[in-house]
């Protein structure tokens, strides 16, 4: 069977679902869209998915009144590229933003532009992180770069401004202000509310400092992973023990300047403190100075230091999540008060997953489950049932066609995602996808995660690491959910390996990713 035949087989199955946009959702009163996205929010730290670490009652409200997608994934697990996939409904190689060193081409087709043409008012507030200025929005007020947690600078429709306060509160304030005071209320709206949190360096709001001090979190089973049979995993630079900076990440910026880190980030860590005003510094010092004093006295090393760093990381990260959840509650309460809940699709997601110590790591990037998988909860007022668990494989390229179909806008043929609206309505499309494609490009780069692409089915995952390496990995997710045993090349997996490679080729043709031909030329 040649590649064209494989392509035809691959795309025919999803074509009806992918682009069968109808005008059924175009009612006299078009549905509003509120898309809430946090940065690096792990699905493990949302209680709709996992109760081990934290309760998130307000995020859970979205799923309780709507649906929780239990198999939601990204196409490229890194911030800017993930956002580009979301806006365009296309994989990274198609939208041109393959890594954070690139610049997003704002002239290209995006779903906000298409919604604008259909009469929607569009807005984005909070983190943008796409280098170029937003296009397709009637209003935009975005953090500069990664943004700061305290007293951050924004670009308000082209004008740079500093706003005093805590970023998660401020972004929510801006969103509510736009909804109440700045938009044309005669039009349906699409609002993208993008939180900086819980992105590194996990600086909690002063009211959340110490929220988890009485909790000692158990180490993940594979915290001391030796990465046997996984070369790329062994060469990363995202280890909590080796790579998490004691000053930049864990706030040990002592006044005496006696604590020093082994990375280049210490200076940046000390500079973060200077962003705080005197009142904020007073509360910050009251909490962190006793921790710093204790840390100095203990002179930790080896496993004791690794486990101390893990606990500090978890405490800070989860304290930041408290603010995210609280502010989502504020937004939901506002929508209810204004009578908007019953005519608004509400989405909560993250730009990717995150490691909470699994494999000994923080950060993302790998196609392994913790970073590939992302939370996705949707409150659709017309849903067939509340609190539904949706098990189908979905991806962040699916958001754009979902919003377009909801608005009654024809889905362009070049969009690669599939509308999730049938799933929200409780339907079970017969031709739903059976596999997902992933491609990560940012190497060489921060955290030294090798370039790789792969395919995931309901049970198996095949990954190919390439560039300065040529290694394959195969995982049976049913029997090895933590992806500890690379089965590739072992006896008995020949058949499934061949099937997965065939599926991988099919997806690369379907999504028009030329990587295989480029590797052959080398």
N, C-alpha and C positions, 0 to 999 in steps of 0.2 A: 504494500500500500504506500503510495507516494505522499508527500507532505500536503499537497493540495487536497487529496482525498481525506486525509486526517482532519484538515481544517474544516472541510464541509461537514464532516460527521460531528466535529466539536461544536461548531457554532449553530447548527440546525436545531440542536436540542434546547438551546436557551433563547433562540431568536424570538419565539412567540412571547415568552415572558419578558425578555430584555427590552423590547421596543413595542410592545402592544399597548402603547399609551392611548387612553381613551379620555373622553371628556366627562366621565361619570362623576368625577370629583369637582367639576366646575359647576358649582351651585350659585344661587343668587347671592349668597354670602360666602365668598371664597375663604378657605381655611388659612389662618395665620400660621407662621412657622417660627418657633423659638428653638434655635440650635445652641445648646450649651456644651462647650468643650473645655475640659481641663487639660493640663499639660503633664504627661507622665503619671496619670492616675491609674494605678494597678487595679485589675479586677478583684484581686485578693483583698483589697481594702475597701470594698463596698459590701455592705451586709446583705444586699440582694443576692450576692454571689457567695459570700464567705463570712462567717461570723467569728473567725479566730482572732481578729485583730481590733476591729472597731465596728460600732453601730453607726450607720448613716441613714437615719430615718427619713430625711428629706429627699435624698436621692432615691431611696427606696419607694417613696410616694409616687414617683413617676412610673416605676414598674408595677407597683400595686394597683394603680389606676389605669395601667396600660399593659405593657409587655416587656419582658426581659429576654434579650437575645442571648442564648447560652453558648453560641458558637460564632462570635463576632471577632473579626480579624482585620489587620491592616495590610496594605500592599508593600509598605516600605517603612520599617519601624524607626523613624527619626523625624523630628518635629516638622521642619519646613516641608520636606517632601510629602509627609503624611497630609499636611494641610492642603498642598497642591492637588493631591489625589482627591481629597474631599471636595474641593471647589470645582474641579473639572470632570469628575467621574471617570478619570483615566489613570492608568498606571504611569509611573514616573517617567519612563522612557518616551511616553507620548505627550505628557504635559511639559517636558523639558527640565523639570526641577528634580534632578536625581539625588542631590545632596545639598547640605547647607552652604556649600561654597558657591552654589549657583545663584542666579537671580531669576525670580519668577517673572515670566512674560505676561504682564497684565493686559496685553492686547488680545489675548486668546479668549475663546469661549469659556464662560463659567456659568454655573447655575444662577448666581445673583443677577447677572446681566440678562439672562433669559426671563427671569421673574420680573425684572424691571420693565422689560418690553411688554410683559403681560399685565402691567398695571400695579405691580407690587411696589411698596416702599421698602427699601433694603437698607440695612445698617450693620456695621460690625464694630464692636467695642472690645478692648482688651488686647490680648496677645495676637500678633499678626505673623511676625517672624518669616516673612517672605521677601525681604530685602527691598523690593519695589513697593510703591504706595498702592493701596487698595484701589481697584477699579470695579465698577458695577454697583457701587453703593451710594445711596443718597446722603448717607451720613457715616463718617468713620472717625473713630477716636481710639487710636492704638498705642500700645506701649512701644517704646523705642527698643529695638532689638529683643533681647530676652526679657527686659523690664526688671525693675527692682521691686522687692516686697514692700519696702518702706519709702514713702514720699516719692513715688515714681514720676518719671517724665513721660508725657503723652504727646502724640501728634494729633491735634484736633483739626481734622479736615485741612491739614497742611501747616497748622500753626503749632509750634512747640510750646508746651505748658507743663509746669510741675504742679502736681496735686498732692496736698498733704494728707497723709493717712496710710492705711494698709491696703495693698493692691486688690485683694479679693473683695473688700468692702467697696472700694472705689469703682471697680469695674461694674459691680452690681448697681451702685448708685447711678452710674452713667447710663446703664441699660434702662433702668426704671425711669430716669429723667427723660430719655428719648421716647419711651413708650407713652409717658404722660404729658410731655410738654413740647416735644420737637417734631413729632411725626404728623403726617396728614391722616387724621383718623377716618377719613372717608375711603381710604384705601386699605387693602389687606397688607400685612407686614411680614417681612422675613428678617429676623434679628439674629445675628451671630454673636453670642456672648462667650468670649474666649478668656478663661482664667489663666494667669501665669502659673498659679499653684497647681499641683505640688512640685513644680520643677526645682531641681537643684538650685539653691542651697537650703531649701526647706526651713525658711525662717518663719516661725509661728507668729501670729498676732500676739500682742502682749497679754491679752485676756486668755490666751490658750497656753501660755507657758506653764509647763509642769503638769499638763492635763493627764499624762500617762506615767507620772513618776512612781506610782505604786504598782506598776505592772512590769513584770519581767517576762519578756517574750521568749518562747522556746526557740532554739535554733532550728532552722530548716534541716531536714534529714540529710541533705546533700550540701550543707554549708562548707564542709571540708572536702568537696569534690576534688578528685585527683585527675580528672579529665582523661581517663584512660580511653584510648581509641578515638580521641577527639582533638586533633592537633590545633584547629582554629580556636577552640575553647581554651586550650592551655596557653595560648599566646596573646589573649586579650589583656587589656589594661583597665579593667573595671572591677577589680577585687576590692571588697570592703577593707580587708586587712592591708593590702599593699598600696592601693591606689586612692582610697578615700582620704582626703586631706584633713588632718586633725584641726586645722585652723579654718580653712575655707568652708569645709563641709560641716564640721562638728563644733564650731563656734568657740574654740579654745584660744581666742585672741587675748591673752593675758596682758594686763597693763604693764607688767614688768618686762615684757618682751623676752621671756625666757623659753617659751614653748615655740619650737620650730618644726616645720613639716619637711618631708622628703620629696615634695613636688614643687612645681613652680607657682603654685596657687596661693601660697601663704600671704603674699602682699595683697592680693585681691580679697582674701578673707578678712584681713584687717581693715581694708578700705570699706567693706560693706557696713561695718559698725558706724563709720562716719556719716552714713546716710540718715541715721536716726537723729531726731531732735532731742533736747535735754530731758524731756519727760519720758520719751520712749527709752532713752539710754538708762534712765534711773530704774525702770522696770526690768529692762534687759539685764543690767548689772546685778540687780537683786536676785535674779534667777540663776544666771550663768556663773557669777563669781564663786559661789560655794562649790559648784561643780568643777570649775577650773582648779580651785584650791585642793579639792580632793584628788583630782587627776594628777596633779603635781606630786602630792604626797605618796601616791600608790606606785609610781614608777613602773607602769605596766609594760609587759613585753610578750611576745609570742601569742599563744592562744588566749591568754587573759586580755591582752590588748585587742585582739581581733573580736572577741565577744563583747568587750566594753564598747567598741566602736559600733557593733551591730545594734546594741541596745540604744545608744544615743541616736543613731540613725533612725531607728523605728520610732522613738519618742518624738523626735522633731518632725518627721514625715507625717505621722498620724495626727500630730497637733495641728499641722497645716490643713489636713483634710477636714478637721472639725470646722474650720472657717469656711471651706468650700461648701460643706453640707449645710451649715447655718445660712449662708447667703443664698443657696438654692431654695431653702425654705422661705426666705424673704421674697424671692421672685415668685414662687408659687402662690404665696399669700397675696401678693400684689395682683396677680392675674385673676385670682378668685374674687378679690374685692372689686376689681374693675369689670367683672363679668366676661372675662376673656378666656377662661379655662375651657369652656365648651365649644370654642371655635378655634382652638390653637393646637397644632401638633407640637408637642414638647419632646425634645431629644436631649439625652445626656450621654456623653461619650468622652473618651480621652483620645489624644492624637496617637497614642500607642499604649502598650502595657509597660510594666516596669518590674525589675527584680527586687524583691523584698528579702534579700539574703539567699535566695535559691542559687545553687552552684557557687555560693560565696560572693555573689555579685550585687551591685546596684546598677542603674542605667538600663539600657534597652538594646536595640540594633540587631541582635541575633534573631533567627527564625524560630528559635526555641519558644515554647508555649507562653512563658511569662511575658515576653515582650511582643510577640506576634499577636497574641490575643488581646483584645481591648474591650472594655465594658461598653454596652449599648442598651439603653433603656428608652422606650418611647411611650408617650401618652397620646394615644390617638382617640379622640372623643367618640368616633364611630366604631370603635373596635368591637368585635363580636363578643369578647369576654375580657374581663379585667384580671390582671395578675397572670396573664398567659406566659408560659415559657416557650420560646420559639427556638427549636433546635437546628434549623437549617443553617448551612454554611453561608455567612454573609461577610461582606468586606466594605471598607470605607469608600471604595469607588461606587458603592450602591446608594450613597446618600443623595447625590445630585439627581439621579433619575427618580428617586422616591419623591423628592420635593417638587420636581417638575410634574410628575403625574398627579400628585395631590392638587397642584394648582391648575390642572387641566391644560398644561403646556406640552406640546409634542416633544418627545425625547429625541434629540438629534441622533442620527445613526452612528456617529463617531464616538458617542459615549459608551464606555466599556462596561459600566456597572449595570446592575439589574434593579428595578424598582422593588422596594420591600413592601409596598402597599398591599399586595395580595396576602402576604404573611400577617400583616397587622389586622387584616379583616378576618383572619381565621381560616383563610383558604390554604390548601396544600397543593401547590402547583406540581403537576406530574413531571415536568421537565426541569425542575430546579437543579442548579449546579451540584456536582458531586465532588468537586475539587477546587482548590484555591491556588493562585500563583503569587509568589513573593520574589522580590529582588531588592537587595541592599547594595549600595554603591560606595559608601563613604569610607574608602581606604586608599592610601594611608589617611589616617585621621584620628581624632580624639577617641581614645579607648581601644584603638588598634583591633577593631573587629574586621575580619577579612571580608572581601566582597563575596557575595553568594546569592544564589537563586534556588528556588525549590518549589515543590508541590506538596500540598497537604490534602489528604482525603479524610473521611470520617475516622479512619483507624490508623493510617500510615502517613509518614512524612519522609520525603527524600530531599536532601539538600546537597548542592554542589558548591564547594568553596573554590574560588578561582582567582586569577590575577598573578600573585606571587606564590600560589599554592594550587594544587590540583587534588582535592580530597572530596570523597563522597561520604555522606552519612545517611543511614536509614534507621527509622525508629518505628516500633510497634507501640502506638500510644495507648492501646488497651492494656497491654501487659507491662509497659514501661512509661507511665505518664510523666515521669520526671526526666525522661530522655537521658538516661545514664549509660545505656548500652547501645553502641553503634553496631547494627547488624550487617552493615554493608560488607559484602564479600564473604560472609560466613555461609556455611553449608545450610541448605534448606530454604534460602531466601531468593533463589535465582528467579523463580516465577514472579513473585511480587515485585522484585527489582525491575524486571523487564516491563511489567505492566505500568509501574510508576514512571519509568523513563518514557514510555509511550505517551502517558498522560501529560508528562511535562512538555514533551514536544508539541502535543496538541494545543496546550495552553499558550506556549510561546508563539505558535502560528496564529492562534485565535486573537491574541493581544498584540501581535506583530512586534515581538521583541526579538531583535536580530542577534542576541548574544551568542547563540550557538555558532552561527556562521562567522562571527567575528573571532571566536576562539579557534575555529578551524583554520582561519587565515594565519593565525599566529604560528 
